[in-house]
Amino acid sequence: MTGTQIIKHITLPWPNRRLSPNSPGNWQSKLTARQQARNDGYLEARLVYDPADDNPLSGELQVRYTLRPPTRRHYDQDNVLAGLKSHIDGVCQGLGIDDQQFRRTVIEWADPLKGGRVEMEIRELS
C-alpha cells in the first residue's frame, strides 16, 4: 500500500468469550475479563513503545487486525471485534494515543492457531 509506513506491530491474545456481546454471565465475570484484556493490551503496547525513548504517535492511523482463531469453527467478526474493545483501549493507553486516530480499519482472517491470536498492525496514513 503506497503512502503508509508501519509504526507498531502488537500481538494480542484471542478475546475471552465473556467479552462477546452475546455472552451470558454476571457483570463481575465480565468486568474481570475486561480489566484483564485492557491490562494485556497495555502491556503488549509497552513492549513495542517506550515513551522515554520513542516519539509519540500522532496523526491519522490505519489499524490492520489479522484474526487467527483458536479453532476452525465459524466466528462472527462483529463479536470478535466487540470482544477486542478492552484490548484496544489498553493498547491505545500504552501507546499514548486516542482510538479516534484510527481512520481506516482493515480486518483479515488467517489460519487458526492453537489458543488463537490477534495481530494488530498500526500504520501512519500520509
Rosetta blueprint (number, residue, H / E / L):
1 M L
2 T L
3 G L
4 T E
5 Q E
6 I E
7 I E
8 K E
9 H E
10 I E
11 T E
12 L E
13 P E
14 W L
15 P L
16 N L
17 R H
18 R H
19 L H
20 S L
21 P L
22 N L
23 S L
24 P L
25 G L
26 N L
27 W H
28 Q H
29 S H
30 K H
31 L H
32 T H
33 A H
34 R H
35 Q H
36 Q H
37 A H
38 R H
39 N H
40 D H
41 G H
42 Y H
43 L H
44 E H
45 A H
46 R H
47 L H
48 V H
49 Y L
50 D L
51 P L
52 A L
53 D L
54 D L
55 N L
56 P L
57 L L
58 S L
59 G L
60 E L
61 L E
62 Q E
63 V E
64 R E
65 Y E
66 T E
67 L E
68 R E
69 P L
70 P L
71 T L
72 R L
73 R L
74 H L
75 Y L
76 D L
77 Q H
78 D H
79 N H
80 V H
81 L H
82 A H
83 G H
84 L L
85 K H
86 S H
87 H H
88 I H
89 D H
90 G H
91 V H
92 C H
93 Q H
94 G H
95 L H
96 G L
97 I L
98 D L
99 D H
100 Q H
101 Q H
102 F E
103 R E
104 R E
105 T E
106 V E
107 I E
108 E E
109 W E
110 A L
111 D L
112 P L
113 L L
114 K L
115 G L
116 G L
117 R E
118 V E
119 E E
120 M E
121 E E
122 I E
123 R E
124 E E
125 L E
126 S L
